[in-house]
Amino acid sequence: MFPEFMNELFEEVEGKKNKQDVSIFTLSSCMWCKKCKAYLKEKNVKYKYIDVDNITVDQKSKILEYLRENYKPDRIAYPFLVCDDKFVVGYDPNKYEELIKSEEK
């Protein structure tokens, strides 16, 4: 789904709900990003993440370019959650719930 250079950067977090491909782009010091990770862990969702403040400037710019080209968001903000082919910008547990639930049906 993502380019190879991004797949090498992802850290995986195990969870029993693993039918979906859930990825988040976060900042290591961001309160909302930490809440997003805690939400997914609490819901037992398997996910992977990249803390974009812990990678090189070049890697970060490639990721931002990829997100803009492939998802066409109004803005880039963190956390940026991608669930299969849908995305949510910012911390929004109601939207996370919709995405995760909709795939269970």
ABEGO torsion letter per residue (X at the ends): XBBAAAAAABBBBBBABAABBBBBBBBAABAAAAAAAAAAAAAGBBBBBBBAAABBAAAAAAAAAAAAAAAGBABBBOBBBBBEABBBBEBBAAAAAAAAAAAAX
